[in-house]
Amino acid sequence: MGLLDCLVGAEGRKSIKRKDSDAGEAGKALEELRGSLYNELRTAEGAKRQQQRFCRPVVAMSFNFFVAVGIILTNKLVMGKVGFNFPIFLTLIHYTVAWLLLAFFKALSWLPVSPPSKTTPSSSLFTLGAIMAFASGLANTSLKYNSVGFYQMAKIAVTPTIVLAEFILFRKTISFKKVLALVVVSAGVAVATVTDLEFSAFGACIAIAWIIPSAINKILWSNLQQHANWTALALMWKTTPITISFLVALMPWLDPPGLLLFKWDINNGSAILVSALLGFLLQWSGALALGATSATSHVVLGQFKTCVILVGGYLLLDSDPGPVSLSGAVVALAGMSAYTLLNLKESKESLNKQIPMQDPVSKTKSSENGSDGSTVTNTTNEV
């Protein structure tokens, strides 16, 4: 110890103590940060704040966009090359895998806390779970019996349905400029997909029946997250079992016979499993996007995917959809850009309204009075 003291010296010992103290303070600060983050996730309000903090609208919609493109390609493989032509059962596999993953998160305490039951009626959760089964199941069935173009044409009708339903349910209105932008988007998508309108009578009925559940599903997801402190994962955990039970009931009515004759092997099973994992990510990313934006914005995002795939195929893959379809896609993208800019402008204006503008005169008075707060308070009360 004496040799160490000689080599290090008094200043060296002080430096070592300071370093040990700094390391101890850094470790203490890290533990406090972990503890505060854990406590934040233990309440519904804190979990919602964390979701809003880390998942901004641009992040949520980008996440949903890339996952949606991936699952479109995967489902084409599953229903085409693999030959798994059972859309309701495929949707059931998606939600079953999602529920198993959520149960795993729950066991590891990674699942955000749900709001108190008294804040959200159980009937609302049951309704959302049931509608989600019809919206997802009928969407996949429509894709099976109709062309992609007719499916997109049916999706156009979801936009005015959402606007009308939000006005009836919540008295929510949108500006005239937004209405014009949505009309441009719808017209552009209609022109872009008009060359691919193959459908059957049964497929057309399925597409029409899908419109209302799809609109209500998006509205409920958005409303419960934005006004009832629900996070995407917590809401998925509560509603997925209900959705699974309704999908089981829909299978005998909408799926064709022959499920037990399907050839299960490693390749087919792997493709279906990848589709199911992407289905979980699609549900999660869609819920995040609905919580961060609105139901109408989410529909516009879906139409944006169609136009990007159409234009991207022409530019990168030498596909030739024709000048009419390309012109419609460009017009739709222009309308989407205008709608996005109007949303950003309204968000900025609402944020400025939330920040109170301080009067310079009152600010001067408060600085002159200094610590004499009681005098200012009494004067204000008298006035």
C-alpha positions in Angstrom: 0.0 0.0 0.0 2.9 2.3 0.8 4.5 1.7 -2.6 1.1 2.4 -4.3 0.9 5.7 -2.4 4.3 6.7 -3.5 3.6 5.8 -7.1 0.2 7.4 -7.3 0.6 10.3 -4.9 -2.0 12.5 -3.3 -3.4 13.9 -6.5 -3.7 10.5 -8.0 -5.7 9.2 -5.1 -8.0 12.2 -5.4 -8.4 11.5 -9.1 -9.3 7.8 -8.5 -11.8 8.8 -5.9 -13.4 11.3 -8.2 -13.6 8.7 -11.0 -15.2 6.2 -8.6 -17.6 8.8 -7.5 -18.5 9.8 -11.1 -19.0 6.1 -12.0 -21.2 5.6 -8.9 -23.3 8.7 -9.9 -23.6 7.5 -13.5 -24.7 4.0 -12.3 -27.2 5.6 -9.9 -28.6 7.8 -12.7 -28.9 4.8 -15.0 -30.8 2.9 -12.4 -33.1 5.8 -11.7 -33.8 6.1 -15.5 -34.6 2.4 -15.7 -36.9 2.6 -12.7 -38.7 5.7 -14.0 -39.2 4.1 -17.4 -40.5 0.9 -15.7 -42.9 2.9 -13.6 -44.0 4.8 -16.6 -45.0 1.6 -18.4 -46.9 0.4 -15.3 -49.7 3.0 -15.9 -51.9 3.3 -19.0 -51.2 7.1 -19.2 -47.4 6.5 -19.1 -47.5 3.7 -21.6 -49.5 5.9 -24.0 -47.0 8.8 -23.5 -44.1 6.4 -24.3 -45.9 5.2 -27.5 -46.5 8.8 -28.6 -42.9 9.7 -27.8 -41.2 6.9 -29.7 -43.8 6.4 -32.5 -44.5 9.7 -34.2 -47.0 9.8 -37.1 -44.2 9.6 -39.7 -42.6 6.6 -38.0 -45.9 4.8 -37.5 -47.1 5.3 -41.1 -43.7 4.4 -42.6 -43.6 1.2 -40.5 -47.1 0.3 -41.6 -46.2 1.1 -45.3 -43.2 -1.2 -45.5 -44.9 -4.1 -43.6 -48.0 -3.8 -45.8 -45.9 -4.1 -49.0 -44.1 -7.1 -47.5 -47.3 -8.9 -46.6 -48.8 -8.2 -50.0 -45.9 -10.0 -51.7 -46.0 -12.8 -49.1 -49.7 -13.4 -49.4 -49.4 -13.5 -53.2 -46.9 -16.3 -52.6 -49.1 -18.1 -50.1 -52.3 -18.0 -52.2 -50.6 -18.3 -55.5 -47.5 -20.6 -55.6 -48.3 -22.4 -52.3 -52.0 -22.7 -53.2 -53.4 -22.0 -49.7 -56.8 -20.7 -50.9 -58.5 -20.4 -47.5 -58.6 -16.7 -46.7 -60.5 -16.9 -43.4 -58.4 -19.7 -42.0 -55.2 -17.7 -43.1 -56.6 -14.7 -41.2 -57.3 -17.0 -38.2 -53.6 -18.2 -38.3 -52.5 -14.6 -38.3 -54.5 -13.6 -35.3 -53.6 -16.8 -33.4 -49.9 -16.2 -33.9 -50.4 -12.6 -32.8 -52.2 -13.7 -29.6 -49.4 -16.2 -28.8 -46.8 -13.4 -29.3 -48.8 -11.1 -27.1 -49.1 -13.8 -24.4 -45.3 -14.2 -24.5 -44.9 -10.4 -24.1 -47.4 -10.6 -21.2 -45.4 -13.3 -19.5 -42.2 -11.2 -19.7 -44.0 -8.1 -18.5 -43.4 -6.3 -21.8 -47.0 -5.7 -22.5 -48.2 -2.2 -21.6 -50.9 -1.8 -18.9 -54.5 -1.5 -20.0 -56.6 1.5 -18.8 -59.0 0.8 -15.9 -62.1 -1.2 -17.0 -64.4 1.6 -15.8 -63.0 4.0 -18.4 -63.8 1.7 -21.4 -67.0 -0.3 -21.5 -66.5 -4.0 -22.2 -69.1 -3.7 -24.9 -66.7 -1.3 -26.8 -63.9 -3.9 -26.8 -66.3 -6.7 -27.8 -67.6 -4.6 -30.7 -64.1 -3.8 -31.8 -63.0 -7.4 -31.7 -66.1 -8.6 -33.7 -65.8 -5.9 -36.3 -62.1 -6.6 -36.7 -62.9 -10.2 -37.6 -65.3 -9.1 -40.3 -63.0 -6.4 -41.6 -59.9 -8.6 -41.9 -61.8 -11.8 -43.0 -63.9 -10.1 -45.6 -60.8 -8.2 -47.0 -58.9 -11.4 -47.6 -62.0 -13.0 -49.1 -62.5 -10.1 -51.4 -58.9 -10.4 -52.6 -59.5 -14.0 -53.4 -62.6 -13.6 -55.5 -61.9 -10.1 -57.0 -58.9 -8.5 -58.8 -56.7 -6.1 -56.9 -58.1 -3.3 -59.0 -61.7 -4.0 -57.9 -60.5 -4.4 -54.3 -58.9 -0.9 -54.5 -62.1 0.5 -56.1 -64.1 -0.8 -53.1 -61.5 0.7 -50.8 -62.3 4.2 -52.3 -65.8 3.9 -50.8 -64.3 3.5 -47.3 -63.1 7.1 -47.3 -66.6 8.8 -47.5 -67.9 6.1 -45.2 -65.4 7.1 -42.5 -66.1 10.8 -42.9 -69.9 10.2 -42.6 -69.6 7.8 -39.7 -67.3 10.1 -37.7 -69.8 12.9 -38.3 -72.7 10.8 -37.0 -70.8 9.3 -34.1 -68.6 12.2 -32.9 -69.8 15.2 -34.9 -66.4 15.4 -36.4 -66.1 17.5 -39.6 -63.3 18.2 -42.0 -62.4 21.3 -44.0 -63.5 21.9 -47.6 -59.9 21.8 -48.8 -59.5 18.4 -47.3 -62.6 17.2 -49.0 -61.3 18.4 -52.4 -58.0 16.6 -51.7 -59.8 13.4 -50.9 -61.9 13.7 -54.0 -58.7 14.1 -56.1 -57.2 11.0 -54.4 -60.2 8.9 -55.0 -60.5 9.9 -58.6 -56.9 9.2 -59.2 -57.0 5.8 -57.6 -60.2 5.0 -59.6 -58.4 5.9 -62.9 -55.3 4.0 -61.9 -57.2 0.8 -61.2 -59.9 1.0 -63.9 -58.0 -1.4 -66.2 -58.2 -4.2 -63.6 -61.8 -4.6 -62.6 -62.3 -8.4 -62.7 -64.9 -9.6 -60.2 -67.7 -12.1 -59.7 -71.2 -11.5 -58.3 -70.2 -13.2 -55.0 -66.9 -11.2 -54.8 -68.8 -7.9 -55.4 -71.2 -8.7 -52.6 -68.2 -9.5 -50.3 -66.5 -6.2 -51.2 -69.6 -4.2 -50.5 -70.2 -6.0 -47.2 -66.5 -5.2 -46.2 -66.8 -1.4 -46.6 -68.8 -0.6 -43.4 -66.8 -2.9 -41.0 -63.6 -1.6 -42.4 -64.5 2.0 -41.8 -65.9 1.4 -38.3 -62.9 -0.7 -37.4 -60.5 2.1 -38.2 -62.6 4.7 -36.4 -62.8 2.6 -33.2 -59.0 1.8 -33.2 -58.2 5.5 -33.6 -60.7 6.8 -31.1 -59.8 4.4 -28.2 -56.1 5.1 -28.5 -56.5 8.9 -28.8 -59.2 9.4 -26.2 -59.1 6.5 -23.8 -55.3 6.0 -23.0 -55.1 2.7 -24.9 -51.8 1.6 -26.5 -51.7 -0.5 -29.6 -50.4 -3.7 -27.9 -52.7 -3.4 -24.9 -55.8 -3.0 -27.2 -54.6 -5.9 -29.4 -54.3 -8.1 -26.3 -57.9 -7.4 -25.2 -59.5 -7.7 -28.6 -57.6 -10.6 -30.3 -59.4 -13.4 -28.5 -62.7 -12.0 -29.5 -61.6 -11.7 -33.1 -60.4 -15.3 -33.1 -63.7 -16.6 -31.9 -65.6 -14.7 -34.7 -63.2 -15.9 -37.3 -63.8 -19.5 -36.3 -67.5 -18.9 -36.7 -67.0 -17.3 -40.2 -64.8 -20.2 -41.6 -67.7 -22.6 -42.5 -69.5 -19.8 -44.4 -66.8 -18.2 -46.4 -63.9 -20.6 -46.8 -64.1 -23.3 -49.6 -64.0 -27.0 -48.6 -60.8 -28.9 -48.8 -58.8 -27.5 -45.9 -57.9 -31.0 -44.5 -56.6 -32.0 -47.9 -54.0 -29.3 -48.1 -50.5 -30.6 -48.3 -48.5 -29.4 -45.2 -44.7 -29.5 -45.5 -41.8 -27.5 -44.4 -41.8 -25.1 -47.3 -45.6 -24.4 -47.3 -45.6 -24.2 -43.5 -42.7 -21.7 -43.5 -44.4 -19.5 -46.0 -47.6 -19.4 -44.0 -45.7 -18.8 -40.8 -43.8 -15.8 -42.4 -47.2 -14.5 -43.5 -48.5 -14.8 -40.0 -45.6 -13.0 -38.5 -46.0 -10.2 -41.0 -49.7 -10.2 -40.2 -48.9 -9.5 -36.6 -46.6 -6.7 -37.6 -49.2 -5.3 -40.0 -51.9 -5.3 -37.2 -49.5 -3.6 -34.8 -48.2 -1.0 -37.3 -51.8 -0.3 -38.4 -52.8 0.2 -34.8 -49.9 2.5 -34.2 -50.7 4.5 -37.4 -54.4 4.8 -36.3 -53.3 6.0 -32.9 -50.9 8.5 -34.2 -53.1 9.9 -37.0 -56.7 9.3 -37.9 -58.9 6.8 -39.7 -59.1 8.9 -42.9 -55.3 9.3 -43.0 -54.8 5.6 -42.7 -57.1 4.9 -45.7 -55.2 7.5 -47.7 -52.0 5.7 -46.7 -53.5 2.4 -48.1 -54.2 4.1 -51.4 -50.7 5.6 -51.4 -49.3 2.0 -51.2 -51.3 1.1 -54.4 -50.0 4.0 -56.3 -46.4 3.6 -55.2 -46.5 -0.1 -56.2 -47.9 0.8 -59.6 -45.5 3.6 -60.3 -42.5 1.7 -58.8 -43.3 -1.3 -61.0 -43.2 0.9 -64.1 -40.0 2.6 -63.1 -38.0 -0.3 -61.7 -39.6 -3.6 -63.0 -40.4 -2.6 -66.6 -44.1 -3.2 -66.1 -46.5 -1.3 -68.4 -49.8 -0.5 -66.7 -50.6 2.0 -69.5 -50.7 5.8 -69.7 -54.2 6.0 -68.2 -53.3 4.1 -65.0 -50.0 5.9 -64.6 -51.8 9.3 -65.0 -54.3 8.3 -62.4 -51.6 7.2 -60.0 -49.7 10.5 -60.4 -53.0 12.5 -59.8 -53.7 10.4 -56.7 -50.2 11.0 -55.4 -50.6 14.8 -55.9 -53.9 14.7 -54.0 -52.3 12.7 -51.2 -49.5 15.2 -51.0 -52.0 18.1 -50.7 -54.0 16.2 -48.0 -50.8 15.6 -46.0 -49.7 19.2 -46.2 -53.2 20.3 -45.0 -52.9 17.9 -42.1 -49.5 19.2 -41.1 -50.8 22.8 -41.4 -53.7 22.0 -39.1 -51.5 20.2 -36.6 -49.2 23.2 -36.4 -52.1 25.6 -35.9 -53.6 23.5 -33.2 -50.2 23.3 -31.4 -49.9 27.1 -31.6 -53.3 27.5 -30.1 -52.4 25.2 -27.2 -49.4 27.4 -26.3 -50.8 30.5 -24.5 -49.5 33.7 -25.8 -48.2 35.8 -22.9 -49.1 39.5 -22.9 -46.0 41.7 -22.8 -47.8 44.2 -20.5 -48.7 41.5 -17.9 -45.2 40.0 -18.3 -43.7 43.5 -17.4 -46.0 43.9 -14.4 -45.2 40.5 -13.1 -41.4 41.2 -13.3 -41.9 44.6 -11.6 -43.8 43.1 -8.7 -41.2 40.4 -8.2 -41.9 38.4 -5.1 -45.0 40.4 -4.2 -47.3 37.7 -5.7 -50.1 38.2 -3.1 -50.6 41.8 -4.3 -51.0 40.7 -7.9 -53.4 37.9 -7.0 -55.6 40.2 -4.9 -55.7 42.8 -7.7 -56.7 40.1 -10.2 -59.5 38.9 -8.0 -60.8 42.3 -7.5 -60.9 43.0 -11.2 
